[in-house]
Amino acid sequence: MPRSLFILLGLVLLACPLLPVPAAEAKAYNLLVIMTDEHNFRTLGCYRELLPESQALMWGKAVVETPNIDWIANNGAICTSFYATTPVCSPSRGCFISGQYPQNTPVVTNNIALDDNVITFAELLKRQGYATGYAGKWHLDGVGKPRWAPKRKFGFEDNRFMFNRGHWKQLEVTPDGPRVAARDKQGKPSYSIEGANEKNFTTDFLCDKTVEFIETNKEKSFCYMVSIPDPHGPDTVRAPYDTMYAEQTYRQPASAKKPDEGLPSWGTKQQGNFNMSKYYGMVRCIDDNLGKIIDALRERAILQRTIIVFTSDHGDLRGEHHRHNKGVPYEASTRVPFLMHFPGKVNAGTVINEALTSVDFLPTIMSMMGQKTAGREEGRDVSTLFTTGKALEDFTDVAFVRGTGVQQGWLSVVSDRYKLVYSPVDPPWLFDLQRDPDEVTNYFEHAGYREVVQELGTHLRVYAKKHGDNFAELPRIKADIAWSVSGTGAYEAPELPRTKRKRKKS
């Protein structure tokens, strides 16, 4: 190029205004976390597609469709073996936001306050200039109920619509701030559904507040978590969802019909509600509202720079094993949905089968977002599973799940195929989830499983020592882990020292 032409071109370029950098390149990814409460993973179409018919149609051919939640899975990743670190509300939530095990947060059961020193993913992002916020159920500030906008924010700066406890069905904003809209005759908050509509029903209300936060912060990088109290009981939902699935026929899950004999204390039969009509209604309402949030991101042209995570704090048995609710090692109690939409980093249709738990979320998402952690996390950075579909060479397909309680509870180690459960009062149970997906057979003493027991027991012992899990020191659990690792011959229940009874003073 002649020198005179080169100079002329340079002058033209200097005279032209600089082109703006596209927002998607100029700003960091947003993070939006949607957490439901007590959500059975089989109610989501994206999970049913990956299950054999007997497991997908647990309550018969009657199902609820979830196109918007499925959109996240279809355009991102779905985890098929993601577990609540403890399958009840407070401990699971504490693990998820901190990356630490329950005994170290120290929220080991419901209604215990999170330690002041815990550093959440929201705090980490706030320090990097993110706008942060939270709406919905928190359950990490002790016993207060509902206790709006707890003083300790843990990095969730806009927490106006955060409430500590309760599965309230109607919310409203007053001149004095948000409150529970439904009231009993004494004027106290109630779970009444009467008068609920698309504005005040809690799922709608919280998702509307999420859209408002998105609108306010669309020009910034933001981190927001919305925690929906449904589909947790009571099984009530606003019209038209309350009758949407009423005409379907539901059947009792196969596992509810198993014999009572030989069941461990944590697996004994109790109540077993399996009518899914109102539960399905709650799930469909959640899905419709999630569609509203996705549309809000799309309309503001920020969907492609927003990470969307959909998960739950724990599951719900819904009649499986002739039980209801959660808190036990069965799949429907401990295994939860986990989906991630991360444009440009997670390929559409990614399926992750390795066993993960709530503690793995913080180190993984921080790594994927290029952010540093505080070094307090105890979970694993499994970002390569999401970005490449493959684990690092040193990855071990095991995760750890524990029961509730300060003094004692069950302890388990899981892989994609196996689950080994130890109890302070029962023999160990080994489930082969591939061979026995209904979890009705104990393979702990079966031929051909000795190496599996040894390997899982060894991993559990290492975990307990590293992370200070006192359940592993309970006499029976400690003895059973020791036998699992190095015992020979047929298993025999350990002989434990008898506790001496104190004489009563006369």
Secondary structure, DSSP 4 states (H G I P E B T S, - for coil): --HHHHHHHHHHHHHSPPPPPPHHHHSPPEEEEEEESS--GGGSHHHHTTS-HHHHTTT-S-----HHHHHHHHTSEEESSEE-SSSSHHHHHHHHHH-S-GGGSS--STTPPPPTT---HHHHHHTTT-EEEEEEE---STT-SS-BS-S--TT--EEEEEESS---SBEEEETTEEEE--B-TTS-B----TT--TTTBHHHHHHHHHHHHHHHTTTS-EEEEEE--TTSSS----TTTTTTTTTS-----GGGGS-STT--GGG---------HHHHHHHHHHHHHHHHHHHHHHHTT-GGGEEEEEEES----TTGGG--S--SSSHHHHB--EEEE-TTTS-TTEEE-S-EEGGGHHHHHHHHTT----S---S---HHHHHTS---TT----EEEE---SS---EEEE-SSEEEEE-SSS--EEEETTT-TT-----TTSTT-HHHHHHHHHHHHHHHHHHT-GGGGSHHHHHHHHHHHH--SS--PPP-PPPPPPPPP-
